[in-house]
């Protein structure tokens, strides 16, 4: 048996009720075990939500508010709000009942901290669980805050957390230069295989930011494993990301939700079902199944979303059931869905917004042309290989 890490041993001494054997220690756990030394004497603005908790489920807000010699002066929330329960276009500022601090929304009138918000802050701390997909906006919030910190001369501290769909697999096209947006903040692959701390290092270097960046590294994280192997409690990071299964499916299925396809929002299993009123579930499932995509089966279903796209309408479609996580490739699944829709329903499937999350015109055109999956993937293999080379120098944790 490997010996306990120094931090894990200290946590065991300080908090005997915590089981640390086999558990990944997130940045907040490491910071806490080190008596918050990286933040002592600092006036902190914390960007977080309900996912920012330690191993014992205590929020980073509470921990920093109670830490001696740390002055927590402001709170900031991303998309979905401080409690992670809102699914709306804009979110207003709020107040934290526990600390009395104002919560500045970074998903309202502004998506980056303003001078007024930062007037009492000398250190911005970021602690939010990402899910490993380019168009999930928490990394965009981090990127905007990094730019603001560089502009205003503040230190930026990232409390690192696991990439829940592993930090080895890299897949999908790289965002086209010039196509950046809040749902595609940097030229990275759809499935980037990086932690938020690693991404922060890439952002600083590739944007040439004059930024005092510090990443509080995790302990005992195996980048080759899924979140289930971390020994940590899964917390739904947003209202429609309710399981690890959905996070695994998201890099492929999520790309299609900007079209006139329901991806299960308004059902109990978002991103595990796809459909529309104009889809024949039996024919659609049969065609998908015939492709023999490894690690997944397609079950024909009918469902009625109670919100979002096609609310109250009966949709035909499929339930995506992952049968082997080690063989399943979510991006290939997304390509199969898209190419099948294009082949079977060329008049019904509206692709005018297809490139919004994809942000790669070559791949979009390959789908519209009905190319094979292999041909489609060859279209971005050079840019993906280049991204992997760029990525290497920013990896904090060893590859298996």
N, C-alpha and C positions, 0 to 999 in steps of 0.2 A: 504494500500500500504506500502510495506517495505521501510524504509528510504534508501537513497543513501549511498553506502559505502563511507568511507573517501576518498579513491582514486578517485572514480567516481565524488564526489563532487568537489574535487580539479581540476579534468580535466574539469568539467563544467565551473568552474571559469576561468581557464587559457585559455580554448579553447571553447568559447560559441557556435561555429558552430558545435560542435560534440554532437550527441545525445547519451547519455550514459544510458538512462533508458532501462533496459532489455538487455544491451549489455555486453558480456564478455570482461573483460580487460585482454589482454595477458601480458606476462612478460614485454615486451617492454613498454607498456602503464603504468604499475605500476612503472617501473624504471624511466620513463620520469617524471611522476607526483612527484616522490621523488627526483627530480633534479639530477638524476644519481648518487646519493650518494654512491651506492655500487661500483662505478667505479672511483670515484674521486681520482686523483693522480696515476692512474694506466696506464700502457702502454698496450693497448688492441690489441689483434689479434682476429678478428671477423670472425667466420664461419657462413656464411649465403648464401642466394640466394634471388630470387625475392619474395619469400613468407615472408621474414623478413620485415614487415611493421607494423606501428601502426594503430590505428583506423581511422586516417585521410589519410591513404595510403602513409605516408612518410616513406621512408626506414630507417631501423635501421642504415645503413651505414651513411646516412646523419645526423641522429640524434646524433650519437656518434661523428661524425666528427665536429659537431658544438657545442657539449656540452663543457662548460667550465670545466677545470681541468680534462678532460678525453683526453688522448693522443692515438688516433687511429693510430696504426703504421703498421698494416698488415691486409690483407683480405684473406679468404680461401673459396673455393667453393667445393661443393659435386658433386656427379653424376649429369649429365645434365647441369652442369656449373652454372655460376654466375647468368645468366638470365633465367635459367631453360628451355632452348630451344633446347639443344643438346641431341641427342640420338645416341651415338657412344661409341666405346669401350674405348677410351682414350681421355682425354681433356687436352689441353695445358694450361700453365700459361697465364695470361692476365694482362691487366692494367685497372683500373677503371677510366673512363673518368672524373667522377665527382670529385674524390679526388686526382687522380694521383697515388694512391697506387697500388702496385703490388698485383694481385690476384693469390695466390698460389693454383693450382689445387690439390685437394685431390682425384682425379680420373684420375691420369696419371701415372707418373713414381713411385709415392708413394701414398698410401691411408691414411697415417698418417703424421702429421706435423713433419718435420725433425728439427734437432738442428739448421741448418742454417736458416730455415724459422722462428724459434722462438727466434733468437738471441736478438732481441730488445723487446720481449714480456714478460710481467710478469703476464698477465691475459688473458686467452682464454675465449671468450664469444661465446655461441652457440645460434643461433636464426633461426630455420628452422621449417616449418610446416611438421609434420609427418602425416601418414594416418592410423596408428593403426594396421599394419600387419607386422609380424616378418621379412619377406624377402624384405621389402622396405628399401633401403640401407641408408637412411639418419640417422637412428639410429646406423648403423654400423660406419658411419663417426664420429658420436658423441663418440661412444665407443673407437675408435682408437685415437681420440684426447684426451680423458680422460686419456688413458694410457700414451700418450706422455706428457701430463701436469704433471702427477704423476712422470714420469721419470725425467723431467726437473725442477720440483719444482715450477710450476706455479699454480696460482689459476684458477679454472674452474667455470664459471658462466653460468647457463642455464636460458634463458628467456623462460619461459614455455608457451605452447600453447595447445589448446584443442585437445583431441583425437576426430577426426571428426566423427568416427563411434561409438561413446560413450565410456565411461570409466567404464561400468558395465559388458557388455557381454565379456566373456572369452571363447574361443572355439578352437578346433583343438588340434592335438598332440603337445607335447613339444619336441623341438629339441633334438636328441640323443646326449649325452655327447660324445665328440670326433668328432662330425660331423660339428663343427663350421666352418663358412666361411664368406665371405663378405656379402652373402645373407642369413646368419643365424648366427649372431654374438654371441648369447648367448642362453642358454637353457631356452627359454621362449615359450609359446604357440603361435600358428600361429596368432590367434587374442588375443592380450595380454591385452587389456582393460586398458592401462596405458598411462599417458602423458610422454613426453620426460623428464620432470623433475623427475617424479617418476621412470622412467627407469634409469636415471642417478644415483639416490640413490641406486637402486638395483645393478647396475654395480659396483659402488664403494665398496659396502659392500661385494658382492659375489666374486669379484675379489681381495678383500683385498688390495685396492689401498690406498697408503698414499697420499691422495689428498684433498686439500682445496676446497671443493665443495660448491657452493651456488646456490640455485634455487630461482629465482625471481618468486614468485607464481602469478598465475592469481587471479583475483577477479571476483566473480559472475559467476563461471562456474558450471553448473549442469551436473555432470558426467553421468547422466542417459539419456541425450538428444543428438541428432545428431547435426552436425555442423550448420544445418539450424536454430537451436534454439539459437545460440550464438549472433545473431545480427551483426555478422562480415561478411565482403565480402569474398566470396569464391575465391581463387586464385588457378588456376590449378597448383599443386605442381610439375608436370613433364609433358613432352609432351604427354604422353598417359594416363594421369590421369585427365580427363577433366570435371568431375562432381562428386558430392557427390554420385550419384547412382553408378558410376564406382568404387569409393572407397569402397562402401558397398559390391559390388560384388567381389572385388579383393581377399579377403582371401580364397575364394573358387575357382573362375575361374583362378586366377593368378597362382595357384599351377600347373595347367595343361599346361601352355605355354611352358614348357621345353620339352614337347612331340611334336609329329608331328601334332599338332592341332593348327589352327589359333584361337587366342582369340581376333581377331578384330584389331590388329595393322595393320595400312595401310588402315583403314576405319575411318569414322567419329565417330564411337562409340566403341572404344576399351573396352574390358572386358564386353560389353553388348551383344556381339555376339560371338558364337563359331562355328567352322565348319572346313571342309576339303573337297577336291575334291571327296573323297571316301565315303562321308556320304550322305545317302538318307534323305533329310530334313523332308519329311512327316512321314516316319517311325520313325526317331529319335525323332521328336517332340511328336509323338503319345505315344511312350514308356515313355518318360520323363513325359508327362502330366498325364499318367496313375498312376504315383506314388503319385499324389495329394500332392505335397510338399507345405506346407502353404506359402502364401505370394508371390508367383511367378507363372507366366505362361510362357510357352515355345512356341514361334511363329515360325513355319517353314519358313525358308528364303533361298535365294541364294544370295551370295555376292562375289565381286571380290576385294581383297585387292590390293592397288596400291603400297604397300611396305611391307617389312618384309616377313613372311612366306606365301608361295603361291601367291606371287605378280603376278598379271596378270592372275591368274587362277580362274575359277569359283568354288566356294565352296558351298556345301550344309551344312545346319546347322540350328541353332535356334537363335532367338533374345530373351534374357532373360528380361522379363518385371516384375519389382517388383510391386506388387499390394497392399501389406500391409507391411510396414517397421517394424511394431511392431511384426509381426509373422515370417518374413523372417529370415532364418538362413543361411548365406553364405557358411559356411563350409559344412553343409548338402547338399547344392546345388552342391558344388564341388564333394562331394562323389557320389551323384546321377549321375552327368555327367560322372565321371570316371568309375563307375560300369556299366553304360549303354554302354559306349564305349567298355569296356572289354567284355561285353556280346554280343553286336551286331557286333563288328568289331575286334575280337581277333587277326586276322592276319594283319589288316591294321594299327591298333593303335600301334605305337612304344613306348614302356614304358621303354626303357633302361635308360632314364634320369629322370624318374618319381620322384626319391627320391632326386633330387638335391635341390628343394625348400621345399619339404615335410620334408626331413631330419629325418624320423622316419621309420625304417625298418619294424616294426610290422604293421604299417598302410599301407605301400607300399605292403607288402605281402598279407594283407587282400584284397586289391583292386585286385591284380593279381589272388587271389583265388576266387574272385567273391562273397565274403561274403555280407551279408545284411548290410545296413547302420547302423542298431542298433548293430549288431555284431562288425562291424568295430569300432564304437565309444566305445564299451565296452573294446576294446583292449587298449585304452589310457585313460580310465576314472580315473585310479589310479594316473597316472602321472599328469593329468590335475588338479585333486584335490590337489595334492601336490604343484603344481605351484601356485594355488590360495592361499594356505596357505603361501607360500613364499612371494607372492605378497602383502599380507595384510599389513605387517609392513612398506611397502614403499609407501603406498597410502597417498597422501598429502591432497586430497579433499574427503569430506565425501561421503560415499555411500548413495544412496537414501533409 
